Amino acid sequence: MKRTSFRLRPWQKSDTTSLARYLNNKKIWDNCRDRLPFPYTEDDARTFIDYAVAQQGWNEFCIEIAGEAVGNISFMRGTDVERFNAEVGYWLAEPFWNQAIMGEALQEAMRIYGENSDIKRWFAQVYEGNRASMRVLEKVGFRQVAVLRKACFKNGDFMDLNYFECLKDEWTGK
């Protein structure tokens, strides 16, 4: 099977249409925070791209395949006493699921972000039932450190939150 190639790059205004098309997917929204709009429109895409472009440093990574924006990896820096932590968030368009793309993309984004920041620790939170996302994190070197029971309210129900972490100085970049 031929491997799908991708590249990571900053977001561009020209990504509006593909971002709106691919992120307007309930299966993706079901595994994201409610602050992500659904349905996801081109206005929402423009708002996000304006935000991503205005950021100091590169902390929003567009995943491009065949000239289209098909995913995102973000690093949300902590504040105050947690300022050396970064929360990792990501999504990938459904046509590219189960092709090992996200694991490779996340590893590359962590390398770039890690080399260009003074963070000491990455962490990620995954809703119960999202085994694919948990496997991605484990594959790139995160370890599950907690299950926060009934910590999230999504789609009218309480669910567990799986908490993963990866220390920068222990990360091998598998």
Protein Blocks (a to p, Z undefined) as FASTA:
>chain_A
ZZdddddddddfklmmmmmmmmmcfklmmmccfklccdddfklmmmmmmmmmmpgcjfbd
cddeehiafbdcdddddehjllmgccddddddfklgonlmmmmmmmmmmmmmmmmccbfb
dcddddehilmlmmmmmmnopacfbdcehkbceehiacddddddddfklpgoZZ
